[in-house]
Amino acid sequence: MTAAERKQLIAKFDAANFFAFQDSYVSTKLDYPTKYITYWKGARASASGITTAPQRR
């Protein structure tokens, strides 16, 4: 990743207000693996996860 690409990515995280996202999101689709994103900026870190889970019947 170039320095310019890194700056663009950071700007997108900032524009999306990533630190305000929920800590996790649950999906009922079972065919997708769990995904995690961790974003560090300065001393702050935020991790968001998308977890697949079966629906209750």
N, C-alpha and C positions, 0 to 999 in steps of 0.2 A: 504494500500500500504506500503510495506516495504521500508526502506531507500535505499536498493540496487535497488529496482524497480523504485523508484523516481529518482535516479541518472541515470539509464538507459533511462528513459523517457526524462529527461533534455538533456542528450547527443543526443537523437534522434531529439529533437526540434532544438538544436544547429547545428547538422549536416545538417538538412534541411534548415537552415538559415531562420527560421520562421519569423523573423522580416522583411525580405525582401518580404514576400508574399503580394499580393494585399489585400486591405481591404475587398473586397467582390467578389464573383463569382456568376454569374446568370446561372441557368439551365432552360431549357425549359420543363423539366419533371414535370408535375403537381402533381404527386402522392407522392412526397417526401416532408416531412416537412422541414422548414428552420432549419439549424444547425449553431450554433455559437461556436467558440473556442476562448477562451481568455487565453493568456499565459503571465504570469508575471515573470520577472527575474530582481532582484534588483529593481531599480526605473523605469524600462521600462515595458511597457505593450503593447501587440498587440492583436487585435481581428480580426479574419477573419470569414466571414459569407458566407454561401452558401444559396442563396435564389431561390426558384422556382418561375418562372414567365411565363405567357402565351406568346406564340409567336404572333407577329403581322402578320396579313394576308393581 
